[in-house]
């Protein structure tokens, strides 16, 4: 696709779309992935694990590279320079595909790894938005219906 006029038309909605995607992935990384990893590393009393959250850094990388490639194609730049960024974007797509395929592996791994470091599963805590979130507590007495993770 080397039609500059068509690329410039697509860029009008493509850049805002990818900016929104990158912003959402950055927020999810900051407010869900980083605290989850920090809680596990610090052996917090309650840990909420969100499956699939490990995909967000890949989404940030792909979205950012897609914006760069769109702008480079619209300007137009040298093909050798664009090819390098397209290769990086393709590699980030491959990495996110692998991460997507690893979602079930991560889910099974948490049921193996979390009990080995002293956590038990708890699905009764308040604020659990869906059944796909997994709460883990260090003390079984904390797993009571209506209690908050705090």
C-alpha atoms as one frame of an Amber mdcrd trajectory, in Angstrom:
protein
   0.000   0.000   0.000   1.953   2.952  -1.309  -0.911   5.266  -2.308  -0.040
   8.382  -0.287  -3.494   9.951  -0.633  -5.181   6.806   0.708  -2.674   6.591
   3.569  -3.291  10.232   4.470  -7.058   9.564   4.567  -6.554   6.555   6.826
  -4.228   8.482   9.138  -7.086  10.798  10.186  -8.807   8.062  12.140  -5.845
   5.682  12.480  -3.699   7.874  14.703  -6.497   8.720  17.192  -7.494   5.049
  17.275  -3.975   3.869  18.050  -3.386   6.723  20.506  -6.486   5.594  22.408
  -5.320   1.989  22.299  -1.859   2.922  23.586  -3.302   5.184  26.300  -5.677
   2.447  27.490  -2.892  -0.133  27.539  -0.595   2.239  29.433  -3.309   2.891
  32.037  -3.979  -0.823  32.435  -0.264  -1.475  32.804   0.122   1.248  35.405
  -2.997   0.469  37.451  -3.211  -3.318  37.158  -0.022  -5.005  35.959   2.559
  -3.057  37.972   0.643  -3.253  41.305  -0.015  -6.967  40.742   3.681  -7.696
  40.235   4.637  -5.461  43.185   2.135  -7.245  45.436   3.485 -10.660  44.479
   7.105  -9.549  44.966   6.394  -7.954  48.349   4.263 -10.926  49.506   1.200
  -8.729  50.115  -1.641 -10.241  52.188  -4.030 -10.140  49.199  -3.109 -10.301
  45.506  -5.567  -9.862  42.623  -4.326 -11.476  39.422  -5.803 -10.346  36.122
  -5.253 -12.925  33.374  -4.049 -11.492  30.078  -2.584  -8.388  31.629   0.862
  -9.420  30.394  -0.374  -8.513  26.883  -0.486  -4.769  27.622   3.228  -3.963
  27.084   2.985  -5.652  23.674  -0.083  -3.549  22.826   1.796  -0.380  23.796
   4.758  -1.355  21.608   2.623  -2.297  18.602   0.393   0.774  18.836   3.347
   3.136  19.106   5.143   1.518  16.189   1.961   1.538  14.089   1.639   5.304
  14.574   5.278   5.821  13.586   4.916   3.650  10.465   1.694   5.441   9.437
   3.370   8.827   9.717   6.457   7.610   7.872   4.309   6.231   5.037   2.308
   9.475   4.814   5.376  11.730   4.612   6.930   9.540   2.598  10.300   8.422
   3.960  13.010   6.195   2.537  11.844   2.612   2.156  14.907   1.260   3.953
  14.038   3.333   7.032  10.359   2.383   6.943  11.248  -1.315   6.589  13.143
  -1.221   9.900  10.113   0.132  11.752   7.794  -2.281   9.952  10.037  -5.155
  11.054   9.863  -3.916  14.650   6.059  -3.653  14.374   5.872  -7.191  12.962
   8.057  -8.469  15.793   5.779  -6.812  18.355   2.776  -8.488  16.698   4.577
 -11.831  16.929   5.415 -11.198  20.594   1.812 -10.278  21.378   0.587 -13.406
  19.572   2.890 -15.527  21.704   1.720 -13.684  24.833  -1.901 -14.272  23.816
  -1.249 -17.976  23.382   0.386 -18.022  26.828  -2.746 -16.723  28.639  -3.920
 -20.270  29.516  -0.377 -21.205  30.552  -0.208 -18.188  32.875  -3.589 -19.105
  34.348  -2.469 -22.652  35.085   0.925 -21.450  36.338  -0.658 -19.216  38.967
  -2.473 -22.219  40.463   0.873 -23.996  40.710   3.095 -21.091  41.766   0.885
 -19.072  44.142   0.263 -21.908  46.668   3.996 -22.628  46.715   4.645 -19.107
  48.048   1.888 -19.280  50.654  -1.312 -18.059  48.938  -4.698 -19.747  48.660
  -7.372 -18.897  46.072 -10.309 -16.801  47.262 -13.286 -15.963  45.055 -15.456
 -14.391  47.746 -13.816 -10.991  48.211 -15.815  -7.876  47.414 -14.962  -5.966
  44.267 -14.142  -8.960  42.130 -15.506  -7.676  38.817 -15.712 -10.967  36.906
 -14.939 -14.599  37.376 -11.788 -14.143  35.310 -10.037 -12.220  38.096  -8.370
 -14.351  40.735  -7.856 -13.197  44.291  -5.197 -14.887  46.378  -4.918 -14.493
  50.164  -2.199 -15.511  52.585  -4.567 -16.292  55.477  -7.717 -18.409  54.839
  -9.575 -16.402  57.512  -9.456 -13.335  55.263 -11.488 -15.088  52.561 -14.994
 -14.082  53.654 -17.847 -12.914  51.486 -18.195  -9.140  51.521 -14.646  -8.366
  52.694 -12.610  -5.984  50.556  -9.074  -6.803  49.384  -7.765  -3.912  51.506
